[in-house]
Amino acid sequence: MPVLGVNWELICVIEKSKDQTVVKSTEAAGGDPHVQVIDNQVQRGKGYAVKSGMLRARGEFVFFMDADLSTPLSEIVKFMAEFAADPQAQVLIGSRAHAKSQIIKRQSLFRQSLGRTFNKFVRVFGVQGLEDTQCGFKAFRRQVVEPIFQRQTLDGFAFDVEILMLAEEMGFKIKSIPVQWVNSPDSKVRILIDPLKMLWDLIRIRSIVRRTLKAQPLAAKPS
């Protein structure tokens, strides 16, 4: 279905839950063939849910974003323009830390402090030069989706760092893009548990990526 001159598909991935999200999402889709509702039937984490959707996507440009729309869908236009302006860019990531980003509603001071601390650890253990790896709005050219997400191993919230490190190690060009962003009060991050899990994943993430690429080397860089 053409929207803004392009064809589109929407993939909604739902982890196992006790509510009626799957039923309500299927009803909202209304049988539209451009909309897929995926019931994962497991509760493994955000990373697994994103991977499930990304590997089913068929478009030339593939986005993933949080269902709470903290970053509005209108930002897709900006990202598409950036892909057109820079043919070498293969991964675009929304950055709340970008000087031109519009933060409409900020997180609590405590969550901001946790985020800054996590970003410091990212610069030590993870990807260099990226000020915000955790914004849930990222876009990829079709050619790099399978090389990255087939190699993703982390199911939790630190998966963003893993996929960006995989992209970097495989030589894909990553760019940070300013976004409009509104903090959602319905965040699923468990404030006392998930940061510790993320830190543990982050400490071992470089060795994970090295083992992955040793076991599954990239035969040729997608053009």
N, CA, C and O of each residue as an XYZ file, in Angstrom:
892
protein
N       0.856     -1.200      0.000
C       0.000      0.000      0.000
C       0.890      1.246      0.000
O       1.695      1.437      0.911
N       0.740      2.105     -1.039
C       1.602      3.284     -1.099
C       1.279      4.295     -0.001
O       0.121      4.672      0.177
N       2.280      4.725      0.717
C       2.175      5.808      1.689
C       3.380      6.707      1.463
O       4.518      6.238      1.501
N       3.141      8.002      1.226
C       4.224      8.938      0.908
C       5.053      8.436     -0.271
O       6.264      8.650     -0.326
N       4.388      7.764     -1.215
C       5.073      7.325     -2.419
C       5.830      6.024     -2.284
O       6.554      5.648     -3.205
N       5.691      5.308     -1.153
C       6.399      4.031     -0.981
C       5.417      2.965     -0.510
O       4.371      3.279      0.058
N       5.763      1.699     -0.752
C       4.995      0.599     -0.205
C       5.447      0.336      1.220
O       6.593      0.622      1.568
N       4.568     -0.202      2.046
C       4.931     -0.390      3.451
C       4.328     -1.679      3.993
O       3.374     -2.228      3.443
N       4.905     -2.132      5.069
C       4.334     -3.212      5.854
C       4.547     -2.870      7.328
O       5.510     -2.190      7.680
N       3.661     -3.337      8.168
C       3.761     -3.121      9.602
C       3.775     -4.475     10.294
O       2.859     -5.278     10.116
N       4.816     -4.728     11.084
C       4.935     -5.981     11.818
C       4.870     -5.668     13.305
O       5.706     -4.934     13.833
N       3.881     -6.224     13.968
C       3.700     -6.023     15.397
C       4.068     -7.323     16.110
O       3.386     -8.335     15.948
N       5.136     -7.297     16.891
C       5.611     -8.491     17.582
C       5.216     -8.413     19.047
O       5.511     -7.430     19.725
N       4.550     -9.446     19.529
C       4.024     -9.441     20.888
C       4.593    -10.609     21.667
O       4.431    -11.765     21.276
N       5.261    -10.305     22.773
C       5.757    -11.344     23.657
C       4.600    -11.948     24.460
O       3.550    -11.322     24.606
N       4.791    -13.142     24.971
C       3.762    -13.826     25.754
C       3.332    -12.958     26.935
O       4.168    -12.457     27.687
N       2.029    -12.790     27.086
C       1.502    -11.975     28.179
C       0.140    -12.501     28.595
O      -0.444    -13.351     27.923
N      -0.360    -11.984     29.716
C      -1.642    -12.435     30.245
C      -2.802    -11.537     29.814
O      -3.960    -11.815     30.128
N      -2.485    -10.461     29.095
C      -3.565     -9.577     28.665
C      -4.066     -9.971     27.274
O      -3.749    -11.050     26.773
N      -4.839     -9.100     26.667
C      -5.450     -9.394     25.367
C      -4.761     -8.656     24.227
O      -5.398     -8.320     23.229
N      -3.451     -8.401     24.372
C      -2.751     -7.604     23.361
C      -2.811     -8.243     21.983
O      -3.033     -7.549     20.990
N      -2.617     -9.556     21.907
C      -2.636    -10.231     20.609
C      -4.012    -10.098     19.962
O      -4.124     -9.759     18.784
N      -5.050    -10.367     20.739
C      -6.414    -10.296     20.212
C      -6.745     -8.877     19.763
O      -7.282     -8.680     18.673
N      -6.428     -7.885     20.600
C      -6.747     -6.497     20.272
C      -5.943     -6.016     19.064
O      -6.457     -5.273     18.228
N      -4.686     -6.439     18.975
C      -3.858     -6.029     17.834
C      -4.374     -6.649     16.546
O      -4.399     -5.986     15.508
N      -4.783     -7.905     16.597
C      -5.324     -8.581     15.420
C      -6.622     -7.913     14.973
O      -6.862     -7.736     13.779
N      -7.452     -7.547     15.944
C      -8.700     -6.847     15.619
C      -8.406     -5.484     14.993
O      -9.061     -5.077     14.034
N      -7.404     -4.779     15.551
C      -7.053     -3.453     15.022
C      -6.509     -3.551     13.602
O      -6.730     -2.655     12.788
N      -5.794     -4.646     13.300
C      -5.245     -4.837     11.950
C      -6.361     -4.995     10.932
O      -6.200     -4.625      9.769
N      -7.486     -5.540     11.360
C      -8.665     -5.625     10.497
C      -8.464     -6.424      9.225
O      -9.129     -6.162      8.223
N      -7.555     -7.399      9.243
C      -7.329     -8.215      8.059
C      -6.499     -7.546      6.981
O      -6.354     -8.098      5.890
N      -5.947     -6.365      7.260
C      -5.112     -5.667      6.273
C      -3.893     -6.533      5.934
O      -3.128     -6.870      6.838
N      -3.688     -6.899      4.677
C      -2.567     -7.767      4.312
C      -1.198     -7.133      4.521
O      -0.181     -7.826      4.487
N      -1.166     -5.818      4.736
C       0.100     -5.137      4.961
C       0.513     -5.166      6.425
O       1.594     -4.696      6.781
N      -0.356     -5.723      7.280
C      -0.088     -5.758      8.717
C       0.050     -7.203      9.184
O      -0.828     -8.029      8.932
N       1.161     -7.507      9.869
C       1.364     -8.816     10.476
C       1.378     -8.668     11.992
O       2.062     -7.793     12.524
N       0.642     -9.501     12.677
C       0.702     -9.571     14.132
C       1.357    -10.900     14.492
O       0.820    -11.966     14.190
N       2.517    -10.833     15.135
C       3.280    -12.029     15.469
C       3.146    -12.311     16.958
O       3.538    -11.494     17.791
N       2.595    -13.462     17.285
C       2.467    -13.903     18.664
C       3.637    -14.830     18.961
O       3.640    -15.987     18.539
N       4.636    -14.321     19.690
C       5.850    -15.102     19.915
C       5.648    -16.322     20.816
O       6.426    -17.274     20.762
N       4.609    -16.288     21.638
C       4.297    -17.410     22.530
C       5.395    -17.688     23.559
O       5.365    -18.712     24.241
N       6.356    -16.782     23.668
C       7.419    -16.895     24.671
C       7.633    -15.502     25.259
O       7.206    -14.498     24.689
N       8.291    -15.464     26.391
C       8.619    -14.170     27.002
C      10.128    -14.146     27.225
O      10.609    -14.414     28.326
N      10.859    -13.825     26.174
C      12.312    -13.855     26.226
C      12.927    -12.470     26.341
O      14.073    -12.345     26.771
N      12.192    -11.423     25.968
C      12.735    -10.079     26.104
C      12.611     -9.251     24.844
O      12.282     -9.762     23.774
N      12.883     -7.952     24.989
C      12.745     -7.022     23.869
C      13.661     -7.398     22.709
O      13.254     -7.339     21.548
N      14.896     -7.786     23.021
C      15.833     -8.130     21.960
C      15.313     -9.252     21.085
O      15.434     -9.191     19.861
N      14.738    -10.269     21.693
C      14.200    -11.403     20.936
C      12.996    -10.976     20.104
O      12.834    -11.408     18.963
N      12.148    -10.119     20.688
C      10.977     -9.641     19.955
C      11.392     -8.841     18.720
O      10.841     -9.032     17.636
N      12.361     -7.950     18.889
C      12.835     -7.142     17.756
C      13.453     -8.040     16.687
O      13.175     -7.872     15.499
N      14.279     -8.980     17.097
C      14.898     -9.900     16.134
C      13.832    -10.663     15.351
O      13.954    -10.829     14.137
N      12.792    -11.125     16.036
C      11.714    -11.868     15.376
C      11.090    -11.048     14.252
O      10.854    -11.556     13.156
N      10.828     -9.784     14.535
C      10.219     -8.928     13.529
C      11.164     -8.550     12.408
O      10.782     -8.562     11.238
N      12.393     -8.216     12.757
C      13.355     -7.771     11.738
C      13.634     -8.862     10.707
O      13.788     -8.570      9.521
N      13.700    -10.095     11.145
C      14.002    -11.185     10.214
C      12.801    -11.580      9.363
O      12.946    -12.356      8.419
N      11.629    -11.061      9.679
C      10.438    -11.290      8.847
C      10.185    -10.133      7.878
O       9.398    -10.262      6.941
N      10.845     -9.023      8.106
C      10.603     -7.837      7.283
C      11.100     -8.050      5.866
O      12.075     -8.768      5.644
N      10.424     -7.419      4.900
C      10.769     -7.608      3.488
C      11.136     -6.310      2.770
O      11.545     -6.338      1.609
N      10.992     -5.184      3.447
C      11.171     -3.905      2.774
C      12.613     -3.552      2.464
O      13.547     -4.136      3.013
N      12.772     -2.583      1.572
C      14.101     -2.085      1.212
C      14.742     -1.355      2.388
O      15.960     -1.383      2.559
N      13.910     -0.704      3.195
C      14.353     -0.041      4.424
C      13.524     -0.606      5.571
O      12.296     -0.659      5.499
N      14.209     -1.024      6.622
C      13.530     -1.705      7.722
C      13.755     -0.929      9.010
O      14.893     -0.692      9.415
N      12.669     -0.540      9.645
C      12.712      0.209     10.898
C      12.251     -0.684     12.044
O      11.411     -1.565     11.857
N      12.806     -0.449     13.232
C      12.109     -0.933     14.421
C      11.926      0.227     15.386
O      12.757      1.132     15.469
N      10.816      0.175     16.112
C      10.465      1.274     17.008
C       9.623      0.727     18.149
O       9.004     -0.329     18.025
N       9.605      1.450     19.258
C       8.815      1.036     20.412
C       7.335      1.265     20.150
O       6.950      2.233     19.495
N       6.512      0.360     20.669
C       5.069      0.453     20.446
C       4.448      1.673     21.118
O       3.363      2.108     20.733
N       5.134      2.231     22.126
C       4.573      3.420     22.788
C       4.770      4.690     21.971
O       4.293      5.759     22.352
N       5.480      4.573     20.839
C       5.704      5.707     19.940
C       6.328      6.900     20.646
O       5.953      8.047     20.400
N       7.283      6.621     21.525
C       8.035      7.713     22.145
C       8.666      8.592     21.078
O       8.745      9.811     21.229
N       9.110      7.970     20.009
C       9.518      8.697     18.807
C       8.390      8.556     17.794
O       8.078      7.431     17.406
N       7.765      9.637     17.348
C       6.581      9.543     16.480
C       6.913      8.986     15.095
O       8.044      9.085     14.618
N       5.903      8.402     14.471
C       6.085      7.806     13.148
C       6.528      8.827     12.104
O       7.150      8.465     11.106
N       6.213     10.088     12.327
C       6.590     11.127     11.362
C       8.107     11.217     11.175
O       8.568     11.734     10.157
N       8.883     10.725     12.135
C      10.341     10.761     12.018
C      10.846      9.841     10.911
O      11.986      9.976     10.465
N      10.008      8.906     10.464
C      10.394      8.032      9.353
C      10.777      8.860      8.138
O      11.723      8.524      7.425
N      10.038      9.952      7.898
C      10.322     10.799      6.730
C      11.743     11.348      6.801
O      12.452     11.371      5.794
N      12.158     11.786      7.979
C      13.506     12.325      8.161
C      14.570     11.254      7.892
O      15.592     11.524      7.262
N      14.316     10.048      8.375
C      15.278      8.962      8.187
C      15.368      8.564      6.715
O      16.461      8.312      6.208
N      14.245      8.506      6.036
C      14.254      8.173      4.609
C      15.025      9.228      3.817
O      15.750      8.898      2.878
N      14.870     10.487      4.194
C      15.605     11.555      3.526
C      17.104     11.405      3.758
O      17.903     11.678      2.863
N      17.485     10.973      4.952
C      18.905     10.777      5.252
C      19.475      9.618      4.452
O      20.604      9.697      3.966
N      18.709      8.541      4.309
C      19.163      7.429      3.466
C      19.378      7.902      2.029
O      20.350      7.508      1.384
N      18.477      8.742      1.528
C      18.597      9.251      0.160
C      19.795     10.178      0.021
O      20.472     10.175     -1.008
N      20.058     10.972      1.054
C      21.157     11.938      0.995
C      22.518     11.280      1.151
O      23.516     11.787      0.638
N      22.568     10.160      1.852
C      23.841      9.477      2.103
C      23.723      8.006      1.709
O      23.379      7.174      2.549
N      24.001      7.671      0.449
C      23.869      6.288     -0.018
C      24.788      5.310      0.711
O      24.555      4.102      0.674
N      25.825      5.815      1.371
C      26.754      4.931      2.081
C      26.243      4.550      3.472
O      26.697      3.560      4.045
N      25.313      5.317      4.015
C      24.785      5.023      5.350
C      23.931      3.764      5.298
O      23.004      3.663      4.494
N      24.249      2.813      6.158
C      23.507      1.546      6.160
C      22.682      1.337      7.424
O      21.724      0.564      7.424
N      23.055      2.029      8.504
C      22.317      1.944      9.765
C      22.131      3.359     10.303
O      23.107      4.087     10.487
N      20.888      3.751     10.555
C      20.593      5.050     11.148
C      19.968      4.822     12.517
O      19.029      4.039     12.653
N      20.489      5.506     13.529
C      19.946      5.338     14.874
C      19.472      6.677     15.420
O      20.169      7.686     15.312
N      18.292      6.675     16.002
C      17.804      7.873     16.661
C      18.634      8.158     17.899
O      18.946      7.246     18.664
N      18.990      9.411     18.100
C      19.810      9.788     19.252
C      19.148     10.920     20.023
O      18.999     12.033     19.519
N      18.754     10.612     21.255
C      18.182     11.650     22.114
C      19.242     12.630     22.580
O      18.929     13.735     23.023
N      20.514     12.215     22.477
C      21.614     13.067     22.921
C      22.076     14.036     21.840
O      22.905     14.906     22.107
N      21.552     13.899     20.624
C      21.946     14.780     19.525
C      21.526     16.216     19.838
O      20.446     16.451     20.381
N      22.377     17.160     19.496
C      22.118     18.569     19.806
C      20.826     19.086     19.175
O      20.217     20.021     19.694
N      20.404     18.487     18.061
C      19.211     18.951     17.360
C      17.958     18.152     17.719
O      16.890     18.410     17.164
N      18.069     17.191     18.632
C      16.890     16.424     19.036
C      15.931     17.294     19.843
O      16.345     18.237     20.517
N      14.645     16.962     19.764
C      13.605     17.665     20.508
C      13.064     16.726     21.585
O      12.310     15.800     21.289
N      13.446     16.968     22.814
C      12.965     16.145     23.922
C      11.753     16.840     24.526
O      11.894     17.812     25.268
N      10.572     16.345     24.211
C       9.324     16.986     24.629
C       9.061     16.731     26.111
O       8.665     17.637     26.844
N       9.282     15.513     26.537
C       9.104     15.163     27.946
C      10.257     14.276     28.365
O      10.458     13.206     27.790
N      11.014     14.702     29.355
C      12.206     13.973     29.777
C      11.879     12.866     30.780
O      10.822     12.857     31.411
N      12.829     11.934     30.902
C      12.721     10.919     31.938
C      12.950     11.555     33.305
O      13.367     12.709     33.405
N      12.673     10.784     34.355
C      12.974     11.252     35.700
C      14.485     11.426     35.842
O      15.257     10.831     35.091
N      14.896     12.236     36.798
C      16.326     12.457     37.018
C      17.051     11.146     37.311
O      18.195     10.957     36.896
N      16.381     10.245     38.026
C      17.003      8.957     38.341
C      17.253      8.147     37.080
O      18.339      7.594     36.902
N      16.253      8.072     36.199
C      16.428      7.326     34.948
C      17.447      8.002     34.042
O      18.203      7.317     33.354
N      17.484      9.332     34.026
C      18.503     10.027     33.240
C      19.895      9.678     33.747
O      20.815      9.455     32.960
N      20.044      9.632     35.074
C      21.328      9.287     35.669
C      21.738      7.869     35.308
O      22.903      7.617     34.997
N      20.776      6.929     35.348
C      21.073      5.548     34.953
C      21.507      5.493     33.487
O      22.448      4.783     33.134
N      20.806      6.253     32.641
C      21.143      6.253     31.219
C      22.531      6.795     30.951
O      23.267      6.235     30.138
N      22.907      7.887     31.628
C      24.244      8.457     31.434
C      25.328      7.481     31.911
O      26.380      7.349     31.286
N      25.052      6.808     33.022
C      26.012      5.829     33.539
C      26.172      4.675     32.560
O      27.286      4.227     32.286
N      25.034      4.196     32.031
C      25.089      3.101     31.063
C      25.877      3.517     29.828
O      26.676      2.736     29.311
N      25.660      4.745     29.349
C      26.382      5.212     28.163
C      27.887      5.287     28.399
O      28.673      5.069     27.478
N      28.288      5.594     29.632
C      29.718      5.589     29.956
C      30.291      4.182     29.832
O      31.393      3.993     29.317
N      29.535      3.201     30.306
C      29.984      1.818     30.177
C      29.993      1.366     28.723
O      30.854      0.584     28.320
N      29.028      1.858     27.927
C      29.002      1.532     26.501
C      30.287      1.993     25.833
O      30.862      1.275     25.014
N      30.742      3.209     26.189
C      31.963      3.737     25.571
C      33.200      2.935     25.999
O      34.197      2.904     25.277
N      33.138      2.295     27.158
C      34.263      1.478     27.627
C      34.223      0.080     27.010
O      35.229     -0.411     26.498
N      33.054     -0.552     27.065
C      32.943     -1.947     26.658
C      32.347     -2.151     25.268
O      32.538     -3.199     24.650
N      31.624     -1.140     24.779
C      30.863     -1.344     23.561
C      31.316     -0.519     22.383
O      32.499     -0.495     22.045
N      30.362      0.163     21.754
C      30.611      0.899     20.524
C      31.123      2.296     20.847
O      30.567      2.988     21.700
N      32.173      2.702     20.169
C      32.760      4.016     20.399
C      32.030      5.079     19.576
O      31.565      4.811     18.468
N      31.938      6.285     20.133
C      31.455      7.422     19.346
C      29.950      7.559     19.228
O      29.472      8.437     18.508
N      29.186      6.717     19.913
C      27.727      6.830     19.871
C      27.232      7.246     21.250
O      27.456      6.545     22.236
N      26.559      8.392     21.312
C      26.133      8.931     22.599
C      24.831      8.326     23.110
O      24.530      8.421     24.300
N      24.059      7.708     22.223
C      22.788      7.118     22.644
C      22.531      5.852     21.833
O      22.124      5.916     20.673
N      22.775      4.702     22.457
C      22.534      3.428     21.775
C      21.151      2.867     22.068
O      20.718      1.928     21.400
N      20.440      3.426     23.063
C      19.225      2.788     23.557
C      17.915      3.400     23.074
O      16.845      2.906     23.430
N      17.971      4.440     22.287
C      16.736      4.989     21.726
C      16.077      3.924     20.847
O      16.718      3.349     19.968
N      14.787      3.669     21.096
C      14.112      2.590     20.387
C      13.609      2.964     19.012
O      12.465      2.661     18.673
N      14.444      3.620     18.206
C      14.046      4.014     16.856
C      15.271      3.910     15.972
O      16.142      4.779     16.006
N      15.344      2.843     15.175
C      16.519      2.579     14.344
C      16.080      2.088     12.969
O      15.005      1.505     12.825
N      16.917      2.326     11.960
C      16.572      1.950     10.591
C      17.777      1.320      9.897
O      18.925      1.668     10.172
N      17.490      0.386      8.992
C      18.543     -0.398      8.343
C      18.196     -0.584      6.869
O      17.032     -0.765      6.510
N      19.215     -0.537      6.026
C      19.009     -0.924      4.639
C      18.811     -2.441      4.587
O      19.382     -3.183      5.385
N      18.004     -2.874      3.648
C      17.655     -4.283      3.513
C      18.885     -5.202      3.532
O      18.859     -6.270      4.145
N      19.965     -4.775      2.853
C      21.133     -5.634      2.671
C      21.828     -6.004      3.972
O      22.519     -7.021      4.028
N      21.661     -5.200      5.021
C      22.405     -5.465      6.256
C      21.542     -6.081      7.357
O      22.054     -6.441      8.417
N      20.237     -6.204      7.114
C      19.344     -6.705      8.166
C      19.685     -8.139      8.547
O      19.914     -8.422      9.723
N      19.722     -9.044      7.583
C      19.999    -10.444      7.909
C      21.416    -10.648      8.440
O      21.579    -11.376      9.419
N      22.465    -10.036      7.840
C      23.803    -10.203      8.417
C      23.888     -9.797      9.879
O      24.618    -10.418     10.652
N      23.153     -8.762     10.266
C      23.206     -8.306     11.652
C      22.317     -9.161     12.559
O      22.784     -9.704     13.560
N      21.046     -9.275     12.204
C      20.079     -9.862     13.146
C      20.143    -11.387     13.205
O      19.730    -11.975     14.205
N      20.645    -12.031     12.172
C      20.854    -13.470     12.285
C      21.963    -13.791     13.280
O      22.013    -14.893     13.827
N      22.844    -12.834     13.511
C      23.964    -13.031     14.429
C      23.674    -12.515     15.835
O      24.452    -12.760     16.758
N      22.574    -11.811     16.003
C      22.216    -11.298     17.328
C      21.952    -12.448     18.289
O      21.268    -13.409     17.935
N      22.491    -12.357     19.506
C      22.304    -13.420     20.499
C      21.601    -12.954     21.760
O      20.992    -13.767     22.454
N      21.668    -11.663     22.078
C      21.108    -11.166     23.330
C      19.606    -10.914     23.200
O      19.147    -10.312     22.229
N      18.851    -11.383     24.187
C      17.405    -11.215     24.178
C      16.942    -10.000     24.983
O      15.822     -9.527     24.787
N      17.780     -9.490     25.880
C      17.388     -8.416     26.773
C      17.609     -7.031     26.190
O      17.814     -6.873     24.987
N      17.563     -6.022     27.069
C      17.628     -4.630     26.632
C      18.988     -4.217     26.081
O      19.081     -3.202     25.391
N      20.042     -4.971     26.366
C      21.369     -4.616     25.854
C      21.569     -5.040     24.404
O      22.653     -4.857     23.852
N      20.532     -5.606     23.780
C      20.675     -6.074     22.400
C      21.056     -4.941     21.461
O      21.756     -5.169     20.475
N      20.601     -3.701     21.754
C      20.934     -2.564     20.883
C      22.440     -2.422     20.722
O      22.935     -2.191     19.619
N      23.164     -2.561     21.828
C      24.619     -2.428     21.773
C      25.217     -3.566     20.951
O      26.155     -3.354     20.183
N      24.678     -4.763     21.111
C      25.199     -5.904     20.358
C      25.012     -5.717     18.860
O      25.947     -5.945     18.092
N      23.817     -5.303     18.427
C      23.607     -5.179     16.984
C      24.448     -4.045     16.400
O      24.905     -4.138     15.261
N      24.656     -2.973     17.172
C      25.486     -1.879     16.677
C      26.955     -2.283     16.627
O      27.682     -1.872     15.723
N      27.391     -3.083     17.588
C      28.763     -3.549     17.558
C      28.974     -4.534     16.405
O      30.011     -4.514     15.743
N      27.976     -5.397     16.174
C      28.056     -6.298     15.020
C      28.153     -5.495     13.725
O      28.972     -5.800     12.858
N      27.306     -4.458     13.600
C      27.339     -3.623     12.398
C      28.699     -2.966     12.226
O      29.241     -2.929     11.121
N      29.248     -2.450     13.310
C      30.548     -1.789     13.258
C      31.644     -2.773     12.867
O      32.472     -2.473     12.007
N      31.651     -3.943     13.494
C      32.690     -4.936     13.217
C      32.608     -5.474     11.792
O      33.619     -5.880     11.218
N      31.396     -5.476     11.222
C      31.236     -5.945      9.847
C      31.439     -4.830      8.826
O      31.301     -5.048      7.623
N      31.764     -3.640      9.310
C      32.117     -2.538      8.410
C      30.956     -1.759      7.861
O      31.106     -1.078      6.847
N      29.781     -1.832      8.500
C      28.629     -1.082      8.027
C      28.663      0.336      8.610
O      29.028      0.532      9.769
N      28.283      1.303      7.804
C      28.308      2.704      8.242
C      27.093      3.015      9.099
O      25.955      2.803      8.680
N      27.343      3.525     10.312
C      26.305      3.878     11.271
C      26.274      5.398     11.433
O      27.321      6.034     11.558
N      25.072      5.976     11.432
C      24.935      7.415     11.662
C      23.884      7.667     12.722
O      22.854      6.993     12.759
N      24.143      8.636     13.582
C      23.174      9.076     14.582
C      22.351     10.222     14.022
O      22.893     11.140     13.407
N      21.033     10.169     14.236
C      20.107     11.147     13.686
C      19.308     11.770     14.826
O      18.854     11.048     15.714
N      19.122     13.096     14.827
C      18.282     13.716     15.867
C      16.835     13.275     15.717
O      16.350     13.056     14.607
N      16.156     13.149     16.843
C      14.762     12.725     16.823
C      13.930     13.585     17.767
O      14.453     14.262     18.652
N      12.638     13.535     17.553
C      11.699     14.060     18.541
C      11.364     12.900     19.474
O      11.142     11.777     19.021
N      11.328     13.170     20.756
C      11.150     12.063     21.710
C      10.356     12.517     22.919
O      10.564     13.611     23.444
N       9.434     11.651     23.358
C       8.612     11.909     24.539
C       8.739     10.714     25.467
O       8.488      9.585     25.046
N       9.116     10.927     26.701
C       9.236      9.828     27.651
C       7.871      9.199     27.915
O       6.885      9.898     28.148
N       7.833      7.872     27.875
C       6.601      7.155     28.178
C       6.602      6.701     29.629
O       7.575      6.091     30.072
N       5.547      6.977     30.379
C       5.486      6.524     31.773
C       5.264      5.023     31.894
O       5.339      4.464     32.988
N       4.987      4.364     30.747
C       4.688      2.931     30.765
C       5.896      2.083     30.385
O       5.733      0.979     29.867
N       7.099      2.579     30.633
C       8.311      1.829     30.313
C       8.291      0.461     30.986
O       7.860      0.326     32.131
N       8.767     -0.560     30.253
C       8.806     -1.927     30.776
C      10.139     -2.248     31.454
O      10.343     -3.369     31.919
N      11.034     -1.282     31.511
C      12.323     -1.512     32.171
C      12.097     -1.601     33.679
O      11.568     -0.672     34.288
N      12.499     -2.717     34.275
C      12.392     -2.892     35.727
C      13.602     -2.226     36.360
O      14.735     -2.668     36.173
N      13.357     -1.178     37.099
C      14.400     -0.247     37.496
C      15.478     -0.881     38.365
O      16.613     -0.405     38.358
N      15.163     -1.949     39.122
C      16.146     -2.555     40.011
C      16.790     -3.812     39.436
O      17.820     -4.263     39.936
N      16.195     -4.379     38.393
C      16.677     -5.650     37.857
C      17.347     -5.493     36.502
O      18.476     -5.942     36.304
N      16.643     -4.851     35.563
C      17.140     -4.793     34.188
C      18.472     -4.062     34.036
O      19.304     -4.513     33.248
N      18.727     -2.941     34.754
C      20.039     -2.299     34.605
C      21.197     -3.220     34.968
O      22.250     -3.149     34.333
N      21.036     -4.076     35.966
C      22.096     -5.010     36.338
C      22.302     -6.059     35.251
O      23.436     -6.427     34.944
N      21.204     -6.540     34.670
C      21.323     -7.498     33.569
C      21.997     -6.850     32.365
O      22.832     -7.466     31.703
N      21.628     -5.604     32.088
C      22.234     -4.894     30.964
C      23.721     -4.687     31.191
O      24.515     -4.828     30.261
N      24.105     -4.357     32.414
C      25.515     -4.141     32.717
C      26.298     -5.433     32.539
O      27.396     -5.422     31.984
N      25.740     -6.551     33.008
C      26.424     -7.839     32.843
C      26.591     -8.178     31.363
O      27.664     -8.611     30.944
N      25.528     -7.982     30.564
C      25.627     -8.224     29.126
C      26.670     -7.318     28.491
O      27.419     -7.738     27.608
N      26.713     -6.071     28.949
C      27.639     -5.105     28.370
C      29.093     -5.478     28.659
O      29.956     -5.330     27.794
N      29.363     -5.955     29.859
C      30.727     -6.331     30.237
C      31.260     -7.447     29.336
O      32.450     -7.483     29.024
N      30.375     -8.354     28.921
C      30.822     -9.492     28.128
C      30.479     -9.372     26.641
O      30.655    -10.322     25.879
N      29.989     -8.198     26.237
C      29.444     -8.082     24.891
C      30.512     -8.169     23.797
O      30.269     -8.736     22.731
N      31.690     -7.607     24.065
C      32.724     -7.651     23.034
C      33.174     -9.082     22.766
O      33.403     -9.459     21.616
N      33.301     -9.879     23.823
C      33.700    -11.274     23.622
C      32.584    -12.047     22.927
O      32.855    -12.950     22.135
N      31.318    -11.695     23.220
C      30.200    -12.347     22.538
C      30.255    -12.080     21.038
O      30.119    -12.998     20.230
N      30.457    -10.813     20.672
C      30.489    -10.443     19.257
C      31.681    -11.085     18.555
O      31.554    -11.542     17.419
N      32.819    -11.125     19.204
C      33.992    -11.748     18.588
C      33.771    -13.232     18.341
O      34.140    -13.750     17.287
N      33.170    -13.917     19.307
C      32.880    -15.342     19.134
C      31.876    -15.553     18.009
O      32.005    -16.475     17.204
N      30.870    -14.678     17.972
C      29.845    -14.793     16.932
C      30.448    -14.644     15.543
O      30.176    -15.450     14.653
N      31.269    -13.613     15.357
C      31.847    -13.365     14.033
C      32.911    -14.392     13.666
O      33.164    -14.628     12.485
N      33.522    -14.991     14.653
C      34.468    -16.072     14.375
C      33.715    -17.308     13.899
O      34.162    -18.001     12.985
N      32.570    -17.583     14.522
C      31.753    -18.741     14.134
C      30.958    -18.481     12.853
O      30.694    -19.398     12.076
N      30.575    -17.190     12.643
C      29.775    -16.835     11.464
C      30.386    -15.618     10.779
O      29.814    -14.529     10.830
N      31.540    -15.790     10.140
C      32.184    -14.627      9.499
C      31.357    -14.118      8.321
O      30.626    -14.871      7.678
N      31.494    -12.824      8.058
C      30.801    -12.217      6.930
C      31.583    -12.531      5.665
O      32.729    -12.104      5.520
N      30.975    -13.275      4.750
C      31.674    -13.709      3.539
C      32.032    -12.515      2.660
O      33.143    -12.432      2.138
N      31.091    -11.595      2.501
C      31.317    -10.401      1.678
C      30.422     -9.295      2.191
O      29.272     -9.540      2.555
N      30.936     -8.093      2.222
C      30.150     -6.953      2.705
C      29.049     -6.625      1.721
O      29.324     -6.430      0.537
N      27.793     -6.559      2.182
C      26.679     -6.209      1.272
C      26.905     -4.832      0.669
O      27.333     -3.907      1.358
N      26.617     -4.703     -0.614
C      26.808     -3.418     -1.306
C      25.521     -2.631     -1.313
O      25.477     -1.523     -1.848
